[in-house]
Amino acid sequence: MTEKILSTKKNGMAALLLTILEYAAGIAITIAGGFLLEDEKYALGVPVFVIGLLLNILGWIPFAGLKILKPQEALVLTLFGNYIGTLKGEGFYFVNPFCAAVNPAAKTKLGQSGDVDGASKHASLIVSSSGTVPMEMVSNKMSLKVMTLNNARQKINDRLGNPVEIGIAVMWRIVDTAKAAFNVDNYKEYLSLQCDSAVREIVKIYPYDVAPDIDTTGDGFADEGSLRGSSEVVVKRIRDELQKRVENAGLEIIEARITYLAYAPEIASVMLQRQQASAIVDARKMIVDGAVGMVEMALDRLSTGGMVTLDEERKAAMVSNLLVVLCGNHDTQPIVNTGSLY
């Protein structure tokens, strides 16, 4: 399906004036026919009265062809089931009164910007069961503005099999109204489902955190890619994957962003302990490295200055004492040795 832009239909004001004149003429002709009937001129009065009455009864039909579009709106039109074109751009249009506007997603709302109510906080889509959106008039106009899809959080296993929860916000817009209207049943539902699928497809390639011997790029070499540390790369791949999936629906994916990322609740506490243990080991390693350096510096200063001469046994005792002082978690209490080591 190829989009056709109707650019020669912006004559709504002229059509409106002509329709008003038609109604005025119908009223005048009806009144004239009534006067002729009162004068018993039935041969002329009856046809004139009937013509005026038909003009008044059928005069509303051209009003159905008047269309008003605001900026960044479009209207897909069909005539007796055939696609005839799309109105784009703000203006006052007049088209065939028997044309019908098509928007299969007019009654569907994406979970975005307050669309989600309290009973459906975890739903990606809200569709009115009665066929109408409460407290709002349903319009078949398509919005060409940039919109945001804030899909529900998903629980997905990462590259290492750990369950993680991730939420994605996608900025998108319609670029081909004909494809959006006719290539898929409901382009909003289609976008939401494809977003879930694309996120699942990309997230399972990456570990949550950096892990050894993991290839996330497919080049055959281990790298440091991860969901937590390579978010820009991850969302770019999600955007590209999603764009390929919704191309046939006439949609453009402008940007994708991770809005939520965490381990699933069932393993979150365990992973937190693991991270804490790793942090403690790294801190201890740094403390020991610093303490060894300070002990080495102290022994070098003592031997270089010639202040005291220590044999190997005293050096070992001094090293032991210094490491205890420097690596201990609590303040040490000094003990003064007044005797001899021997």
N, C-alpha and C positions, 0 to 999 in steps of 0.2 A: 504494500500500500504506500503510495507516494503522496505527500502532502501538497495540496493545491491552495494557494493563497488567493482569496477573492479581494482584489484591490480596487475594483471599480464599483463597489456597492455603497460607497459613503455618500448616499443621497437621501438620507432619512428625513431631513427637514423638508425637502421638496415633496416627498411622498406624504408626509404628514399634512402639509398645507393642501395638497390636492385632495386628500381624503376628507379633510374638514370642508372643503368646497363642495365635494360630492355630497356630503351629508346636508349641507345648506341647500344645495340644489334639489336634493330629494325632498326636503321639507317644503321648499317653495313649490315644487311640482305637485306634491300631495295637496297642499292648500289650494292651488289653482284647480286641480281636479275636483276638489270639494265644491268650489264655487260653480264650476260647470255643471256638477250634478244638481246643485240647488236651483240652477236656471233651467233644469230639465234638458240639458244638452248631453244626453246619455251617450250618443255615438262618439263624441269626443271626450267627454268627461270620464267615462269608465276607463279607457286605455291610459289617459293621463294619470288618473288616481292610482291605477295598478302599478304604473311605472314608478311613480314617486314612492309608493309603499315598498316596492322591491328594493329601491335604492336605500331606503331607511333600514330595511331588514338585513340586507347583505352588505351594507356599507362598512360594517365592523371588520370584514375580512382583511382589508389591507393593513389594519392595525396589527394583525398578527405577524406581518412581515417587518415591523419596525424593531430594530435591535440596537441597544446601547451598550457599548463596551468601555470599561475604564482602562487605564494604563495597565499593562502586563496581564491582559485577559485575552482569551481566545474562545471562539465558538465553532465547533465542528458541525457542519450541516449535512443532512441527508434529505433527498427528495424521493419519496416512495421507495425507500430502501437503498437508493444509490447515493454514494458519497459524491457531493458536488463541490466541496471546497471548505476552506476554513477562513473565518474572519479573524484578523489579528490587528491590534493597535486600537487606541482609544478613538471613539467617534460615534456618530449616529448613522446607522446603516438601514437600508431597506432591501430585503431579499424576497424571494417567492414566499407568499404567505403560507404555503403548504409545506415549507421546509421544516424539518424537525431537528432540534439540537441534540447531540449525543455526547454524554459523559458518563461512562459506566461506573466511575468511582465517585459520583456526586454525593452519594449517601454514606460514603466511607470516610472515616477520620483516622489519621495516623496518630500514634501515641506521642504527641509533641505539644509543647507550649500550653499546658493546662487541659489538653484534650482528654487525658485519662482521669476518670472519676475514681472515687474511693473504692468502689467495688471491683474495679478492673485495673488495679495498679500494676499488675504483672502481665497485662495483655499488650500485645503489639498493636492491635487494631481494635477500634470500637465501631461496631456496625449496629445501627438501630434495628431492633427486631420488628418494629411496626412499619418499617420501610421509610420512615421520615425521621429527620434529625430534630429532636425536641427543641422548642424555643428558637428555631432558626429556619428560614425559608431555604429549601433546597434549590440550587441553581445548577443548570447544566453548563455553565461557563467553566472553562479550564483556566486555572491560574498558571501563569508563566513565571511567577516569582520564584526566587530561591527558597525552598522549604527545607525543614529539618525533620528527619526521622530519628526519633530516640527509641530504638528498639529495646525490648525487654532484656534483662540480663540473662545470659546463657551459661550453663555449666558444661564445660568442655574439658576433655583430658588433653594435657599438653604433651610435648614430645616424650616426656619421661613417664607418662601415664598418670600424673598427678591431676586431680580435678581442680579446675580453676573457674572462677566466675568472672565474666567479662561483659561489659556494656559498651555499645558503639553508638555514636551519633553521626548521622550521614546527612550532608547537605546536598540537595538534588533539585533538579528542575526539569520541566518538559521542554524538549527541543523539537519534537515532531509530533504534532497533535494527532495526525492520522494514524500513526503507529500506536500511539497511546490508546486511542479509542477503539481500534479494530484488530490489532495484532494480538492483544491479550484481553482476557475477560475483565479484569479489574487491575489497572496498572499500580494502584496503591498497595493492594494485597500482594501483587506479584513482586513489587519492590521489597516489601517487608520479608517475604519468604526467601527471596534471593539473598537478602542481606544476612539472614540467619545462616543460610547455606555457605555463603562466602566467608563469613567469620569463622565458622567451624572448620572450613577447608584450610584456612591460613593458620589459625591458632594451633592446630595440632602439629604444625611443622616446628614450632619453637618451644623450648623449655621456659618455665616461668622465670627462672634465674639462670645465670651463666652456668653451664655444665661442661665438663670435659668430653672430648671425642664426639661432639654433636655437630653435624653439618646442616645448617639452616638455609644455605643458599643453593645447594645442589651442585656445587663445583667439585665435590669429592674431598674437600679439606675441612677439618674442624675449624669452627670460628667461635666468636663470643656473642653471637646473636641470642637475644632472649626477649620475652614479652615485656619484662620490666625495664631492661636497659636499651632496647632497640625499638621503642614505641613508634618513632617516626617511620622506620623501615616497615614495621608491621602494618601500620595503617595505610601506607602507600600501596603495599601489596593487596590489602583488603579492598582499597578503592579500585585498583586496576582489575582485580578479579570480579568485583561487583559490576564495574562498567561493562565488561564483556558479557555478563549475564543479562543486563537490562538494555543492551543496545537495540534489540528487536522490539522493545516497548517504547522507543523514542525518548528515553530518559538520559540525562547527563548527570553523572556523579561528580560533584565539584570538589568535595572534601570529605574525609572521614576522620573521626577523632575517638580515642578511647576515653570513655567517661567513667569507667569503673573497672578495676582489676584487682583481684585478691584470690587467695586460695579458698577453696570451698570450705564451709564451716566444719565439716567432719575431719579435716586434716589441718586446719589453720593453727590450732594450738601446738600440734606436733612440729609443724614447720617453723613456728615461732621459736620453740625451744632449740631447734636445729640452728636457726640463725643466731640465737643468743650464744649457743655453744661455739659456733664459728667465730663470733665476735670476741668471745673470751679468749679463745686460742690465739687469735691474731694479736690481742692486747698483751697476753702473756709473752708471746714471742718477741714483741717489741720491747717489753720490759727487760727480758733476759738479755737481748742484744745490747741494750743500753747499759745494763749492769756489768756485763762482761767488758764492754769498752771502758767503763769507769774504773773497774778493777785493774785492767791492763794499764791505764793511764796512771793510776796511783802507784803501782809497782815501778813503772818506768821513772816517775818523778822521784821516788825514794832512792832508787839505785843511781840515778843520774846525779842527784844532789849530794850523795854521799852522807846523808843524814844518819842512816842506819844500814847495817849489813844484816840481811836475813838469809838464813839457810833455807833449804827446800821445805823442811817441816814447818818452819814459821811462815814461810810464804803460803803453804797450803792452808794453814790455820787462818791467816789473814784473808786469803781469798774466800774461804768458807764463811767467815764472819761478815765480810763485805757483801757477799751474795745474799746472805740471810737478811741483812739490813735493807739492801736495795730491792730485793724481790718480794719481801714480806708484805702482807695485806694490812698489817697493823704497825703502829709505832713500836720501835724496839726500846727496851730498857737497858741502859748501859751498865756493864759490870766491870769494875776496876780490879784487875788482877795485881795484887801486891807481891805475889810470890814469883816463882819461876816456872817456866813451862817444863823443866826437866826435874 
